[in-house]
Amino acid sequence: MNWLQKIMTPRARAQNNIGKGKVPEGVWEKCGGCAAVLYRPELERNLMVCPKCGHHHYIEARMRLNALPRHRSPPAKKTR
Ligand SMILES: [Zn+2]
């Protein structure tokens, strides 16, 4: 206990502890298909598709564009 915690009232001390050890917001995502709790960075690596049931989660436009191939193949020649 440091000097600041010593001079705080027990109530203020308790309020200060709220949120400690709490998981950061947005790290875990619940699957809408199988209700599994998924680790968000892993879900993003899998292009927002649940690895357990294949349920497709909402994907942001920027992420979707980044998932597309970077280089376009040249247009196909007309065969007429
Ligand atoms: Zn799932």
PDB file of the backbone (N, CA, C, O) and the ligand in Angstrom, with CONECT records:
HET     ZN  A 101       1
ATOM      1  N   MET A   1       0.854  -1.204   0.000  1.00  0.00           N
ATOM      2  CA  MET A   1       0.000   0.000   0.000  1.00  0.00           C
ATOM      3  C   MET A   1       0.881   1.242   0.000  1.00  0.00           C
ATOM      4  O   MET A   1       1.767   1.364   0.846  1.00  0.00           O
ATOM      5  N   ASN A   2       0.663   2.146  -0.910  1.00  0.00           N
ATOM      6  CA  ASN A   2       1.480   3.363  -0.946  1.00  0.00           C
ATOM      7  C   ASN A   2       0.824   4.454  -0.099  1.00  0.00           C
ATOM      8  O   ASN A   2      -0.270   4.260   0.433  1.00  0.00           O
ATOM      9  N   TRP A   3       1.489   5.586   0.021  1.00  0.00           N
ATOM     10  CA  TRP A   3       1.021   6.662   0.919  1.00  0.00           C
ATOM     11  C   TRP A   3      -0.341   7.193   0.494  1.00  0.00           C
ATOM     12  O   TRP A   3      -1.146   7.575   1.342  1.00  0.00           O
ATOM     13  N   LEU A   4      -0.604   7.221  -0.789  1.00  0.00           N
ATOM     14  CA  LEU A   4      -1.885   7.750  -1.269  1.00  0.00           C
ATOM     15  C   LEU A   4      -3.039   6.820  -0.879  1.00  0.00           C
ATOM     16  O   LEU A   4      -4.110   7.274  -0.476  1.00  0.00           O
ATOM     17  N   GLN A   5      -2.798   5.512  -1.007  1.00  0.00           N
ATOM     18  CA  GLN A   5      -3.838   4.542  -0.636  1.00  0.00           C
ATOM     19  C   GLN A   5      -4.094   4.566   0.868  1.00  0.00           C
ATOM     20  O   GLN A   5      -5.211   4.311   1.319  1.00  0.00           O
ATOM     21  N   LYS A   6      -3.035   4.880   1.655  1.00  0.00           N
ATOM     22  CA  LYS A   6      -3.181   4.927   3.118  1.00  0.00           C
ATOM     23  C   LYS A   6      -4.101   6.061   3.544  1.00  0.00           C
ATOM     24  O   LYS A   6      -4.882   5.899   4.482  1.00  0.00           O
ATOM     25  N   ILE A   7      -4.021   7.208   2.870  1.00  0.00           N
ATOM     26  CA  ILE A   7      -4.833   8.357   3.286  1.00  0.00           C
ATOM     27  C   ILE A   7      -6.235   8.327   2.680  1.00  0.00           C
ATOM     28  O   ILE A   7      -7.095   9.108   3.087  1.00  0.00           O
ATOM     29  N   MET A   8      -6.478   7.437   1.716  1.00  0.00           N
ATOM     30  CA  MET A   8      -7.808   7.340   1.097  1.00  0.00           C
ATOM     31  C   MET A   8      -8.760   6.612   2.029  1.00  0.00           C
ATOM     32  O   MET A   8      -8.347   5.725   2.775  1.00  0.00           O
ATOM     33  N   THR A   9     -10.042   6.987   1.988  1.00  0.00           N
ATOM     34  CA  THR A   9     -11.054   6.291   2.779  1.00  0.00           C
ATOM     35  C   THR A   9     -11.231   4.884   2.205  1.00  0.00           C
ATOM     36  O   THR A   9     -10.945   4.670   1.027  1.00  0.00           O
ATOM     37  N   PRO A  10     -11.690   3.927   2.998  1.00  0.00           N
ATOM     38  CA  PRO A  10     -11.888   2.564   2.477  1.00  0.00           C
ATOM     39  C   PRO A  10     -12.792   2.539   1.252  1.00  0.00           C
ATOM     40  O   PRO A  10     -12.579   1.749   0.332  1.00  0.00           O
ATOM     41  N   ARG A  11     -13.810   3.413   1.245  1.00  0.00           N
ATOM     42  CA  ARG A  11     -14.739   3.457   0.109  1.00  0.00           C
ATOM     43  C   ARG A  11     -14.029   3.922  -1.164  1.00  0.00           C
ATOM     44  O   ARG A  11     -14.215   3.344  -2.235  1.00  0.00           O
ATOM     45  N   ALA A  12     -13.217   4.968  -1.034  1.00  0.00           N
ATOM     46  CA  ALA A  12     -12.476   5.476  -2.187  1.00  0.00           C
ATOM     47  C   ALA A  12     -11.480   4.441  -2.683  1.00  0.00           C
ATOM     48  O   ALA A  12     -11.232   4.315  -3.882  1.00  0.00           O
ATOM     49  N   ARG A  13     -10.904   3.687  -1.716  1.00  0.00           N
ATOM     50  CA  ARG A  13      -9.953   2.628  -2.069  1.00  0.00           C
ATOM     51  C   ARG A  13     -10.653   1.541  -2.897  1.00  0.00           C
ATOM     52  O   ARG A  13     -10.117   1.043  -3.887  1.00  0.00           O
ATOM     53  N   ALA A  14     -11.864   1.194  -2.456  1.00  0.00           N
ATOM     54  CA  ALA A  14     -12.629   0.164  -3.159  1.00  0.00           C
ATOM     55  C   ALA A  14     -12.988   0.625  -4.570  1.00  0.00           C
ATOM     56  O   ALA A  14     -12.919  -0.153  -5.521  1.00  0.00           O
ATOM     57  N   GLN A  15     -13.375   1.908  -4.697  1.00  0.00           N
ATOM     58  CA  GLN A  15     -13.724   2.439  -6.019  1.00  0.00           C
ATOM     59  C   GLN A  15     -12.502   2.480  -6.929  1.00  0.00           C
ATOM     60  O   GLN A  15     -12.599   2.287  -8.141  1.00  0.00           O
ATOM     61  N   ASN A  16     -11.347   2.738  -6.309  1.00  0.00           N
ATOM     62  CA  ASN A  16     -10.103   2.796  -7.074  1.00  0.00           C
ATOM     63  C   ASN A  16      -9.750   1.434  -7.654  1.00  0.00           C
ATOM     64  O   ASN A  16      -9.094   1.340  -8.691  1.00  0.00           O
ATOM     65  N   ASN A  17     -10.196   0.372  -6.968  1.00  0.00           N
ATOM     66  CA  ASN A  17      -9.872  -0.982  -7.424  1.00  0.00           C
ATOM     67  C   ASN A  17     -10.825  -1.478  -8.505  1.00  0.00           C
ATOM     68  O   ASN A  17     -10.567  -2.503  -9.136  1.00  0.00           O
ATOM     69  N   ILE A  18     -11.925  -0.756  -8.722  1.00  0.00           N
ATOM     70  CA  ILE A  18     -12.873  -1.167  -9.761  1.00  0.00           C
ATOM     71  C   ILE A  18     -12.186  -1.028 -11.118  1.00  0.00           C
ATOM     72  O   ILE A  18     -11.592   0.003 -11.431  1.00  0.00           O
ATOM     73  N   GLY A  19     -12.279  -2.054 -11.886  1.00  0.00           N
ATOM     74  CA  GLY A  19     -11.669  -2.023 -13.210  1.00  0.00           C
ATOM     75  C   GLY A  19     -10.285  -2.632 -13.239  1.00  0.00           C
ATOM     76  O   GLY A  19      -9.739  -2.870 -14.317  1.00  0.00           O
ATOM     77  N   LYS A  20      -9.699  -2.892 -12.069  1.00  0.00           N
ATOM     78  CA  LYS A  20      -8.376  -3.519 -12.060  1.00  0.00           C
ATOM     79  C   LYS A  20      -8.513  -4.986 -12.432  1.00  0.00           C
ATOM     80  O   LYS A  20      -9.402  -5.679 -11.938  1.00  0.00           O
ATOM     81  N   GLY A  21      -7.639  -5.451 -13.295  1.00  0.00           N
ATOM     82  CA  GLY A  21      -7.683  -6.833 -13.721  1.00  0.00           C
ATOM     83  C   GLY A  21      -8.796  -7.103 -14.712  1.00  0.00           C
ATOM     84  O   GLY A  21      -9.061  -8.253 -15.062  1.00  0.00           O
ATOM     85  N   LYS A  22      -9.450  -6.040 -15.164  1.00  0.00           N
ATOM     86  CA  LYS A  22     -10.552  -6.182 -16.108  1.00  0.00           C
ATOM     87  C   LYS A  22      -9.985  -6.365 -17.514  1.00  0.00           C
ATOM     88  O   LYS A  22      -8.969  -5.766 -17.864  1.00  0.00           O
ATOM     89  N   VAL A  23     -10.635  -7.179 -18.297  1.00  0.00           N
ATOM     90  CA  VAL A  23     -10.195  -7.409 -19.676  1.00  0.00           C
ATOM     91  C   VAL A  23     -10.486  -6.147 -20.491  1.00  0.00           C
ATOM     92  O   VAL A  23     -11.587  -5.604 -20.405  1.00  0.00           O
ATOM     93  N   PRO A  24      -9.518  -5.673 -21.278  1.00  0.00           N
ATOM     94  CA  PRO A  24      -9.772  -4.488 -22.099  1.00  0.00           C
ATOM     95  C   PRO A  24     -10.961  -4.685 -23.031  1.00  0.00           C
ATOM     96  O   PRO A  24     -11.213  -5.784 -23.524  1.00  0.00           O
ATOM     97  N   GLU A  25     -11.680  -3.600 -23.257  1.00  0.00           N
ATOM     98  CA  GLU A  25     -12.882  -3.638 -24.091  1.00  0.00           C
ATOM     99  C   GLU A  25     -12.539  -4.043 -25.522  1.00  0.00           C
ATOM    100  O   GLU A  25     -11.563  -3.558 -26.094  1.00  0.00           O
ATOM    101  N   GLY A  26     -13.338  -4.925 -26.090  1.00  0.00           N
ATOM    102  CA  GLY A  26     -13.182  -5.280 -27.493  1.00  0.00           C
ATOM    103  C   GLY A  26     -12.149  -6.344 -27.778  1.00  0.00           C
ATOM    104  O   GLY A  26     -11.814  -6.567 -28.941  1.00  0.00           O
ATOM    105  N   VAL A  27     -11.623  -7.020 -26.747  1.00  0.00           N
ATOM    106  CA  VAL A  27     -10.624  -8.062 -26.977  1.00  0.00           C
ATOM    107  C   VAL A  27     -11.294  -9.398 -27.264  1.00  0.00           C
ATOM    108  O   VAL A  27     -10.778 -10.229 -28.012  1.00  0.00           O
ATOM    109  N   TRP A  28     -12.457  -9.581 -26.649  1.00  0.00           N
ATOM    110  CA  TRP A  28     -13.179 -10.841 -26.826  1.00  0.00           C
ATOM    111  C   TRP A  28     -14.473 -10.595 -27.586  1.00  0.00           C
ATOM    112  O   TRP A  28     -15.144  -9.584 -27.382  1.00  0.00           O
ATOM    113  N   GLU A  29     -14.804 -11.504 -28.439  1.00  0.00           N
ATOM    114  CA  GLU A  29     -16.012 -11.390 -29.268  1.00  0.00           C
ATOM    115  C   GLU A  29     -16.806 -12.679 -29.122  1.00  0.00           C
ATOM    116  O   GLU A  29     -16.252 -13.778 -29.166  1.00  0.00           O
ATOM    117  N   LYS A  30     -18.117 -12.523 -28.947  1.00  0.00           N
ATOM    118  CA  LYS A  30     -18.957 -13.704 -28.838  1.00  0.00           C
ATOM    119  C   LYS A  30     -19.491 -14.049 -30.222  1.00  0.00           C
ATOM    120  O   LYS A  30     -20.000 -13.193 -30.945  1.00  0.00           O
ATOM    121  N   CYS A  31     -19.361 -15.318 -30.567  1.00  0.00           N
ATOM    122  CA  CYS A  31     -19.817 -15.761 -31.882  1.00  0.00           C
ATOM    123  C   CYS A  31     -21.343 -15.812 -31.916  1.00  0.00           C
ATOM    124  O   CYS A  31     -21.974 -16.338 -30.999  1.00  0.00           O
ATOM    125  N   GLY A  32     -21.927 -15.263 -32.976  1.00  0.00           N
ATOM    126  CA  GLY A  32     -23.371 -15.286 -33.136  1.00  0.00           C
ATOM    127  C   GLY A  32     -23.882 -16.636 -33.594  1.00  0.00           C
ATOM    128  O   GLY A  32     -25.082 -16.903 -33.541  1.00  0.00           O
ATOM    129  N   GLY A  33     -22.970 -17.493 -34.046  1.00  0.00           N
ATOM    130  CA  GLY A  33     -23.370 -18.800 -34.546  1.00  0.00           C
ATOM    131  C   GLY A  33     -23.359 -19.870 -33.470  1.00  0.00           C
ATOM    132  O   GLY A  33     -24.351 -20.571 -33.270  1.00  0.00           O
ATOM    133  N   CYS A  34     -22.215 -19.997 -32.766  1.00  0.00           N
ATOM    134  CA  CYS A  34     -22.075 -21.083 -31.787  1.00  0.00           C
ATOM    135  C   CYS A  34     -21.900 -20.557 -30.368  1.00  0.00           C
ATOM    136  O   CYS A  34     -21.706 -21.346 -29.443  1.00  0.00           O
ATOM    137  N   ALA A  35     -21.965 -19.239 -30.177  1.00  0.00           N
ATOM    138  CA  ALA A  35     -21.866 -18.591 -28.860  1.00  0.00           C
ATOM    139  C   ALA A  35     -20.506 -18.803 -28.195  1.00  0.00           C
ATOM    140  O   ALA A  35     -20.378 -18.598 -26.988  1.00  0.00           O
ATOM    141  N   ALA A  36     -19.497 -19.206 -28.952  1.00  0.00           N
ATOM    142  CA  ALA A  36     -18.149 -19.355 -28.400  1.00  0.00           C
ATOM    143  C   ALA A  36     -17.542 -17.971 -28.205  1.00  0.00           C
ATOM    144  O   ALA A  36     -17.815 -17.052 -28.978  1.00  0.00           O
ATOM    145  N   VAL A  37     -16.717 -17.826 -27.170  1.00  0.00           N
ATOM    146  CA  VAL A  37     -16.025 -16.561 -26.931  1.00  0.00           C
ATOM    147  C   VAL A  37     -14.699 -16.640 -27.668  1.00  0.00           C
ATOM    148  O   VAL A  37     -13.870 -17.509 -27.398  1.00  0.00           O
ATOM    149  N   LEU A  38     -14.516 -15.723 -28.600  1.00  0.00           N
ATOM    150  CA  LEU A  38     -13.355 -15.773 -29.485  1.00  0.00           C
ATOM    151  C   LEU A  38     -12.424 -14.606 -29.220  1.00  0.00           C
ATOM    152  O   LEU A  38     -12.873 -13.500 -28.917  1.00  0.00           O
ATOM    153  N   TYR A  39     -11.130 -14.853 -29.333  1.00  0.00           N
ATOM    154  CA  TYR A  39     -10.115 -13.824 -29.166  1.00  0.00           C
ATOM    155  C   TYR A  39     -10.090 -12.973 -30.437  1.00  0.00           C
ATOM    156  O   TYR A  39      -9.810 -13.469 -31.529  1.00  0.00           O
ATOM    157  N   ARG A  40     -10.389 -11.679 -30.272  1.00  0.00           N
ATOM    158  CA  ARG A  40     -10.593 -10.792 -31.430  1.00  0.00           C
ATOM    159  C   ARG A  40      -9.408 -10.769 -32.431  1.00  0.00           C
ATOM    160  O   ARG A  40      -9.641 -10.889 -33.633  1.00  0.00           O
ATOM    161  N   PRO A  41      -8.143 -10.617 -31.967  1.00  0.00           N
ATOM    162  CA  PRO A  41      -7.045 -10.626 -32.950  1.00  0.00           C
ATOM    163  C   PRO A  41      -6.990 -11.913 -33.769  1.00  0.00           C
ATOM    164  O   PRO A  41      -6.639 -11.890 -34.949  1.00  0.00           O
ATOM    165  N   GLU A  42      -7.341 -13.040 -33.136  1.00  0.00           N
ATOM    166  CA  GLU A  42      -7.340 -14.311 -33.856  1.00  0.00           C
ATOM    167  C   GLU A  42      -8.479 -14.348 -34.872  1.00  0.00           C
ATOM    168  O   GLU A  42      -8.332 -14.866 -35.979  1.00  0.00           O
ATOM    169  N   LEU A  43      -9.625 -13.781 -34.464  1.00  0.00           N
ATOM    170  CA  LEU A  43     -10.790 -13.702 -35.345  1.00  0.00           C
ATOM    171  C   LEU A  43     -10.480 -12.821 -36.568  1.00  0.00           C
ATOM    172  O   LEU A  43     -10.892 -13.124 -37.687  1.00  0.00           O
ATOM    173  N   GLU A  44      -9.742 -11.723 -36.326  1.00  0.00           N
ATOM    174  CA  GLU A  44      -9.366 -10.820 -37.432  1.00  0.00           C
ATOM    175  C   GLU A  44      -8.416 -11.512 -38.397  1.00  0.00           C
ATOM    176  O   GLU A  44      -8.501 -11.313 -39.609  1.00  0.00           O
ATOM    177  N   ARG A  45      -7.501 -12.334 -37.854  1.00  0.00           N
ATOM    178  CA  ARG A  45      -6.578 -13.080 -38.712  1.00  0.00           C
ATOM    179  C   ARG A  45      -7.348 -14.053 -39.595  1.00  0.00           C
ATOM    180  O   ARG A  45      -6.928 -14.363 -40.710  1.00  0.00           O
ATOM    181  N   ASN A  46      -8.473 -14.527 -39.085  1.00  0.00           N
ATOM    182  CA  ASN A  46      -9.313 -15.478 -39.815  1.00  0.00           C
ATOM    183  C   ASN A  46     -10.373 -14.751 -40.642  1.00  0.00           C
ATOM    184  O   ASN A  46     -11.364 -15.354 -41.052  1.00  0.00           O
ATOM    185  N   LEU A  47     -10.164 -13.446 -40.890  1.00  0.00           N
ATOM    186  CA  LEU A  47     -11.077 -12.600 -41.665  1.00  0.00           C
ATOM    187  C   LEU A  47     -12.492 -12.623 -41.108  1.00  0.00           C
ATOM    188  O   LEU A  47     -13.464 -12.706 -41.859  1.00  0.00           O
ATOM    189  N   MET A  48     -12.600 -12.549 -39.783  1.00  0.00           N
ATOM    190  CA  MET A  48     -13.860 -12.433 -39.049  1.00  0.00           C
ATOM    191  C   MET A  48     -14.784 -13.626 -39.270  1.00  0.00           C
ATOM    192  O   MET A  48     -16.006 -13.505 -39.191  1.00  0.00           O
ATOM    193  N   VAL A  49     -14.184 -14.774 -39.546  1.00  0.00           N
ATOM    194  CA  VAL A  49     -14.966 -16.012 -39.673  1.00  0.00           C
ATOM    195  C   VAL A  49     -14.654 -16.879 -38.459  1.00  0.00           C
ATOM    196  O   VAL A  49     -13.487 -17.114 -38.142  1.00  0.00           O
ATOM    197  N   CYS A  50     -15.684 -17.350 -37.789  1.00  0.00           N
ATOM    198  CA  CYS A  50     -15.496 -18.168 -36.582  1.00  0.00           C
ATOM    199  C   CYS A  50     -14.769 -19.459 -36.956  1.00  0.00           C
ATOM    200  O   CYS A  50     -15.211 -20.180 -37.850  1.00  0.00           O
ATOM    201  N   PRO A  51     -13.643 -19.760 -36.268  1.00  0.00           N
ATOM    202  CA  PRO A  51     -12.908 -20.994 -36.596  1.00  0.00           C
ATOM    203  C   PRO A  51     -13.638 -22.251 -36.140  1.00  0.00           C
ATOM    204  O   PRO A  51     -13.307 -23.354 -36.576  1.00  0.00           O
ATOM    205  N   LYS A  52     -14.628 -22.090 -35.266  1.00  0.00           N
ATOM    206  CA  LYS A  52     -15.312 -23.269 -34.728  1.00  0.00           C
ATOM    207  C   LYS A  52     -16.543 -23.671 -35.536  1.00  0.00           C
ATOM    208  O   LYS A  52     -16.796 -24.857 -35.747  1.00  0.00           O
ATOM    209  N   CYS A  53     -17.324 -22.647 -35.997  1.00  0.00           N
ATOM    210  CA  CYS A  53     -18.561 -23.005 -36.709  1.00  0.00           C
ATOM    211  C   CYS A  53     -18.646 -22.370 -38.107  1.00  0.00           C
ATOM    212  O   CYS A  53     -19.560 -22.682 -38.870  1.00  0.00           O
ATOM    213  N   GLY A  54     -17.696 -21.481 -38.447  1.00  0.00           N
ATOM    214  CA  GLY A  54     -17.711 -20.868 -39.771  1.00  0.00           C
ATOM    215  C   GLY A  54     -18.664 -19.694 -39.899  1.00  0.00           C
ATOM    216  O   GLY A  54     -18.922 -19.226 -41.008  1.00  0.00           O
ATOM    217  N   HIS A  55     -19.194 -19.208 -38.773  1.00  0.00           N
ATOM    218  CA  HIS A  55     -20.105 -18.061 -38.797  1.00  0.00           C
ATOM    219  C   HIS A  55     -19.342 -16.807 -39.223  1.00  0.00           C
ATOM    220  O   HIS A  55     -18.260 -16.535 -38.703  1.00  0.00           O
ATOM    221  N   HIS A  56     -19.896 -16.042 -40.162  1.00  0.00           N
ATOM    222  CA  HIS A  56     -19.257 -14.814 -40.645  1.00  0.00           C
ATOM    223  C   HIS A  56     -19.703 -13.644 -39.780  1.00  0.00           C
ATOM    224  O   HIS A  56     -20.895 -13.348 -39.690  1.00  0.00           O
ATOM    225  N   HIS A  57     -18.746 -12.983 -39.148  1.00  0.00           N
ATOM    226  CA  HIS A  57     -19.026 -11.812 -38.321  1.00  0.00           C
ATOM    227  C   HIS A  57     -18.954 -10.572 -39.202  1.00  0.00           C
ATOM    228  O   HIS A  57     -18.480 -10.623 -40.337  1.00  0.00           O
ATOM    229  N   TYR A  58     -19.442  -9.440 -38.648  1.00  0.00           N
ATOM    230  CA  TYR A  58     -19.352  -8.167 -39.355  1.00  0.00           C
ATOM    231  C   TYR A  58     -17.890  -7.842 -39.621  1.00  0.00           C
ATOM    232  O   TYR A  58     -17.058  -7.948 -38.721  1.00  0.00           O
ATOM    233  N   ILE A  59     -17.576  -7.453 -40.829  1.00  0.00           N
ATOM    234  CA  ILE A  59     -16.197  -7.087 -41.185  1.00  0.00           C
ATOM    235  C   ILE A  59     -16.191  -5.635 -41.646  1.00  0.00           C
ATOM    236  O   ILE A  59     -17.015  -5.227 -42.465  1.00  0.00           O
ATOM    237  N   GLU A  60     -15.256  -4.864 -41.110  1.00  0.00           N
ATOM    238  CA  GLU A  60     -15.163  -3.446 -41.482  1.00  0.00           C
ATOM    239  C   GLU A  60     -14.706  -3.324 -42.933  1.00  0.00           C
ATOM    240  O   GLU A  60     -13.967  -4.164 -43.447  1.00  0.00           O
ATOM    241  N   ALA A  61     -15.169  -2.250 -43.578  1.00  0.00           N
ATOM    242  CA  ALA A  61     -14.862  -2.047 -44.994  1.00  0.00           C
ATOM    243  C   ALA A  61     -13.357  -2.030 -45.249  1.00  0.00           C
ATOM    244  O   ALA A  61     -12.876  -2.608 -46.223  1.00  0.00           O
ATOM    245  N   ARG A  62     -12.619  -1.357 -44.358  1.00  0.00           N
ATOM    246  CA  ARG A  62     -11.163  -1.239 -44.545  1.00  0.00           C
ATOM    247  C   ARG A  62     -10.502  -2.618 -44.471  1.00  0.00           C
ATOM    248  O   ARG A  62      -9.599  -2.932 -45.247  1.00  0.00           O
ATOM    249  N   MET A  63     -10.974  -3.433 -43.519  1.00  0.00           N
ATOM    250  CA  MET A  63     -10.406  -4.775 -43.354  1.00  0.00           C
ATOM    251  C   MET A  63     -10.734  -5.640 -44.568  1.00  0.00           C
ATOM    252  O   MET A  63      -9.906  -6.425 -45.028  1.00  0.00           O
ATOM    253  N   ARG A  64     -11.966  -5.481 -45.081  1.00  0.00           N
ATOM    254  CA  ARG A  64     -12.403  -6.246 -46.247  1.00  0.00           C
ATOM    255  C   ARG A  64     -11.554  -5.886 -47.472  1.00  0.00           C
ATOM    256  O   ARG A  64     -11.139  -6.761 -48.232  1.00  0.00           O
ATOM    257  N   LEU A  65     -11.301  -4.579 -47.650  1.00  0.00           N
ATOM    258  CA  LEU A  65     -10.480  -4.135 -48.782  1.00  0.00           C
ATOM    259  C   LEU A  65      -9.058  -4.655 -48.660  1.00  0.00           C
ATOM    260  O   LEU A  65      -8.443  -5.053 -49.649  1.00  0.00           O
ATOM    261  N   ASN A  66      -8.539  -4.646 -47.425  1.00  0.00           N
ATOM    262  CA  ASN A  66      -7.178  -5.139 -47.206  1.00  0.00           C
ATOM    263  C   ASN A  66      -7.071  -6.634 -47.466  1.00  0.00           C
ATOM    264  O   ASN A  66      -5.994  -7.138 -47.785  1.00  0.00           O
ATOM    265  N   ALA A  67      -8.190  -7.342 -47.331  1.00  0.00           N
ATOM    266  CA  ALA A  67      -8.179  -8.789 -47.536  1.00  0.00           C
ATOM    267  C   ALA A  67      -8.188  -9.145 -49.019  1.00  0.00           C
ATOM    268  O   ALA A  67      -7.877 -10.275 -49.395  1.00  0.00           O
ATOM    269  N   LEU A  68      -8.549  -8.170 -49.861  1.00  0.00           N
ATOM    270  CA  LEU A  68      -8.598  -8.432 -51.305  1.00  0.00           C
ATOM    271  C   LEU A  68      -7.191  -8.506 -51.880  1.00  0.00           C
ATOM    272  O   LEU A  68      -6.267  -7.911 -51.325  1.00  0.00           O
ATOM    273  N   PRO A  69      -7.014  -9.222 -52.975  1.00  0.00           N
ATOM    274  CA  PRO A  69      -5.690  -9.283 -53.617  1.00  0.00           C
ATOM    275  C   PRO A  69      -5.237  -7.890 -54.027  1.00  0.00           C
ATOM    276  O   PRO A  69      -6.047  -7.072 -54.464  1.00  0.00           O
ATOM    277  N   ARG A  70      -3.952  -7.622 -53.887  1.00  0.00           N
ATOM    278  CA  ARG A  70      -3.396  -6.293 -54.145  1.00  0.00           C
ATOM    279  C   ARG A  70      -3.303  -5.994 -55.639  1.00  0.00           C
ATOM    280  O   ARG A  70      -3.608  -4.883 -56.072  1.00  0.00           O
ATOM    281  N   HIS A  71      -2.891  -6.963 -56.409  1.00  0.00           N
ATOM    282  CA  HIS A  71      -2.637  -6.701 -57.826  1.00  0.00           C
ATOM    283  C   HIS A  71      -3.729  -7.314 -58.693  1.00  0.00           C
ATOM    284  O   HIS A  71      -4.157  -8.451 -58.492  1.00  0.00           O
ATOM    285  N   ARG A  72      -4.150  -6.535 -59.641  1.00  0.00           N
ATOM    286  CA  ARG A  72      -5.160  -7.051 -60.565  1.00  0.00           C
ATOM    287  C   ARG A  72      -4.459  -7.759 -61.713  1.00  0.00           C
ATOM    288  O   ARG A  72      -3.380  -7.366 -62.158  1.00  0.00           O
ATOM    289  N   SER A  73      -5.109  -8.813 -62.172  1.00  0.00           N
ATOM    290  CA  SER A  73      -4.577  -9.465 -63.353  1.00  0.00           C
ATOM    291  C   SER A  73      -4.987  -8.618 -64.566  1.00  0.00           C
ATOM    292  O   SER A  73      -6.012  -7.939 -64.516  1.00  0.00           O
ATOM    293  N   PRO A  74      -4.204  -8.646 -65.657  1.00  0.00           N
ATOM    294  CA  PRO A  74      -4.567  -7.843 -66.828  1.00  0.00           C
ATOM    295  C   PRO A  74      -5.907  -8.291 -67.370  1.00  0.00           C
ATOM    296  O   PRO A  74      -6.261  -9.464 -67.250  1.00  0.00           O
ATOM    297  N   PRO A  75      -6.686  -7.349 -67.985  1.00  0.00           N
ATOM    298  CA  PRO A  75      -8.003  -7.731 -68.494  1.00  0.00           C
ATOM    299  C   PRO A  75      -7.893  -8.812 -69.562  1.00  0.00           C
ATOM    300  O   PRO A  75      -6.967  -8.831 -70.373  1.00  0.00           O
ATOM    301  N   ALA A  76      -8.866  -9.702 -69.530  1.00  0.00           N
ATOM    302  CA  ALA A  76      -8.850 -10.818 -70.483  1.00  0.00           C
ATOM    303  C   ALA A  76      -9.075 -10.288 -71.896  1.00  0.00           C
ATOM    304  O   ALA A  76      -9.866  -9.368 -72.102  1.00  0.00           O
ATOM    305  N   LYS A  77      -8.372 -10.877 -72.872  1.00  0.00           N
ATOM    306  CA  LYS A  77      -8.518 -10.448 -74.268  1.00  0.00           C
ATOM    307  C   LYS A  77      -9.837 -10.952 -74.826  1.00  0.00           C
ATOM    308  O   LYS A  77     -10.285 -12.058 -74.523  1.00  0.00           O
ATOM    309  N   LYS A  78     -10.447 -10.107 -75.651  1.00  0.00           N
ATOM    310  CA  LYS A  78     -11.689 -10.532 -76.284  1.00  0.00           C
ATOM    311  C   LYS A  78     -11.368 -11.531 -77.383  1.00  0.00           C
ATOM    312  O   LYS A  78     -10.392 -11.365 -78.115  1.00  0.00           O
ATOM    313  N   THR A  79     -12.184 -12.561 -77.499  1.00  0.00           N
ATOM    314  CA  THR A  79     -11.894 -13.634 -78.469  1.00  0.00           C
ATOM    315  C   THR A  79     -12.818 -13.520 -79.680  1.00  0.00           C
ATOM    316  O   THR A  79     -13.353 -14.518 -80.162  1.00  0.00           O
ATOM    317  N   ARG A  80     -12.999 -12.282 -80.166  1.00  0.00           N
ATOM    318  CA  ARG A  80     -13.808 -12.135 -81.382  1.00  0.00           C
ATOM    319  C   ARG A  80     -13.053 -11.436 -82.464  1.00  0.00           C
ATOM    320  O   ARG A  80     -13.585 -11.230 -83.554  1.00  0.00           O
TER     321      ARG A  80
HETATM  322 ZN    ZN A 101     -18.938 -19.858 -34.039  1.00  0.00          ZN2+
END
